[in-house]
């Protein structure tokens, strides 16, 4: 496929923005995938290129969260391993379950999540570690595994917003603040994304001439987003999460009405 300067002008700024949003609250693919399609990239090439670019960007944000002590290794690694399994299971289920039915369920669930976040102001707030509920190692492993399996499966079935839902899962099940939950979610989402990216590479569905410069934009966007989240606190993460949930709702409603 021949790439023009216009292709780069459309894709690269939106990839940077998508990396920023993904690093803060997940859901960056809701911005990057439409960018590739707007630029005239065929769907399969767009999906493969998007996975490579977003996966590489996730490495930058994961490292940033880790270096700032915002990743708990045991739940993060457990979720990452289980996300690989869940993603594979979800991909198999995709052939058996109607995507329209799943998106209809999501259209009901998304406003509920948004209302819950609006009403429960203290959800995921920054609190001292000593004030958080204490979980046994077994409880921590089981709950982290559940987050990885469920949302890894969701990634294989539908995909968009996986990082956002992982953040919500870690916050709800392990009482983590949104920043630490975001760090753990990055590890889980990175594993799920890597598995998918490997498949696209094997099938030759990556537009490398576009992917390489887009990688740099994604790395920069993810780095800036991680800094914003870590220094901005849970309140700023909540604001971006509302944006992601809104974008996801509009996307699914649009696809159902087509």
N, C-alpha and C positions, 0 to 999 in steps of 0.2 A: 504493500500500500504506500502511495506517495503522500508524504507529509508536507504541508505548507507552513509558512510563518504564522498564518491565522490559527492553525491547529495548536501550535505552541502557545499562542497568545490566549486562547480559550482555556486550554488545559492547565498550564503551569500555575497561574494565579489561584485557580480554584482548588488545585491539589494542595497548595500551601495552606489555603483556608481550611480545607478538609482535614489536613494533618493537625492543624491547631485545634479544631473542634474535637477530633477523635482523641487527642491527647488529654483534653479537659474532661469530656463527658461521654466519649464513644460516639458512634454514629457518623463518623467522617465519610463513610461510603455513600451516604445520602447526598453528599455534595460532589464527591469525585466521580461516581459512576455517571450521573447526568452530564458532567463536563466532557467525558470521553464521547458519549453519544451525541452531544451537541456539536462536537468537532467532527462528526461523521465517521467515527471509528466503529467498525462492525461489532455486534454485541459480544461475540466470543472473545475477540481480541481485546475488547474493552474490559471484560471481566478478568481475563488473565493478566493484563497489564495492571489493572487496578489492584489485584491481590499482591503482585510483586511489589508495587510501589507502596501500598499501605502497610504491607508486612515489614518492609524495610524501615518505614517511618516509625512503626511501633517499637522497633529495636531502640531507636533514639529516646523515645519517651520512657520506655521501660528502664533503660540505663539511668535516665535522669531521676526517676522515682526511686530507684534502688540506691543511688548514691546519696540521696537525701533521706534515706532511712524510712521511706514510705511504702516499702514492700515487706510483708511478712512471709518469709521463705516457705514455711510448711504449708500454709493454705494456698499460696501462689503456685508452688510446684505441683501440689495435689490437683488443683483445678486445671492446670495446664495439661497434665497427663490425661485427666478425665475428659478434657475438652477435645483432645485428639480422638478419643473413643466415641464421644458423643457426636462429633462432627461426622464420623464415618457412619454411625447409626442413622443420623439425620438424613444423610445423603441417600441411604437405602430407603428410608421411609418416604422420601420425597416422591418416589415412584409409586407409592401405594396410597398416599393421602392427597386429596385435591388441594392445590395451593390456594385456590379461591376460598375454600372452606377455612383454611388456616388464617388467611388475611381477614376474613370476616370476624373470626374470633379476636384477632389482634385489634381490629377497629373498635371492638367493645372494650377490650382490656386497656388500650392506651389512654383514653380519657379518664378511666378509673385510676390509673397510675398517676396521671397529672393532678387529679383532684386530691389523691392521697398525699402527694408531695406538698400541695398548696395548704392543706389542712394541718398536716403534721409538721409543723415548723422545725421541730427538734430532730427530725429524721436525718441521721448522718452528720449531726453537728460535731464540731471539734470539742472533745471532752478529754480530760486527763486520763492517761492509761489506767491509773489506779481506780478510777470510777466506773470503768467498763465492766460488764458481766464477765465472769471467768468461766472459760470452757476447758474441759479436759482435753488432752491430746486426741483422744478417740473422737470426741464430739467435734473438734476442730477439723479433723481429717474427713469425717463423714459429711459434715456440712459443706466443706470446700469441694469434696468430690461431687456432691449434689449440684453445686453451682456449675462446675465444669461440665458435667454430663448433660444437664438440662439445657444450658445455653450453648454448649457445643453442638448439641442436637438441633437447637433452634438455628444455629449458624448453617448447618448442613441443609435444613429444611427451607429456610427463608433468607436469613443472612443479615439484612440491614438492622443496625441498632444492637448488635450482639454485645459490644463493649458497654453500652449503657445499661443493658439488663444485667450484665455481670456485676457492675458497680452496685446496682440495687440489690442483687442477690447477696453479695458480701456484706453489705450494710445491714440488710434485714436478718440474715442468719448468723452473722458473727459480731454484730453490733459495732462494726468498724465505722470510723468517720469517713466521709466521702473521699477525702484525699487518699487515705490508706487503702480504701476499697478500690479506688481508681488505679492505684499502683498494682494491687493484686490482679485486678481485671486485665491490665495490660499484658501480664504474663500469660493468663489464660487465653486471651484473644490472640496473642502472638502465636501460640501453639496451634490454635484452630486455623489461623490465616496461613501459617507455614504449610500445613497439610494440604490445604486447597491450592496454594501457589505451586507446590510441587507437581500436582496433577496437571495444572495448566501449562507448566513448562514442558512436561513430558508430551503433551499434546501439541506443542508448538504454537500455543495461542498467547504469545507475549510479543508486543510490538516494542522491541528493545530500543529502537531509535528514539522513541518517545519516552520509554520507561526510564532510561538513564538520566536525562535531565529532570524528569518528574521526581525521581528518587531524591535528588538534592532539595527540591522544593518541599517534599514530604518530610524529609529529615529536619529541615529548618522549621516547618510548621509544627511538627511534633515537639521539637525542643522548646520553642516559644510557648506552646500550649502547656507543656509540663511545668515550665517556670510560672506561668500565669496561675495554674491550679495550685501549685505548692505554696506560692506566696500569697495567693488571693483568698485561700480558705474555702470552706464548704459552701458558703453563700454564693460565691461566684460560680462554683461547679453546679449548684442547683439551677441557677439562671440558664446556663448553657444546656443543661439536661432538658429543661422545658422547651428550648429551641429544637433539640434533637427529637423529642417526642412529638412535637408539632409537625416537623418535617416528615417523620415516619407516618403519622396519621394521614397527612395530605397525599403522600406517595401511594399508600395502600388504597385509600378511597378513590384516587384517580384510576388506578389499575383495575379496581372492581367495576368502575363505571364505564370502562372502555368496551 
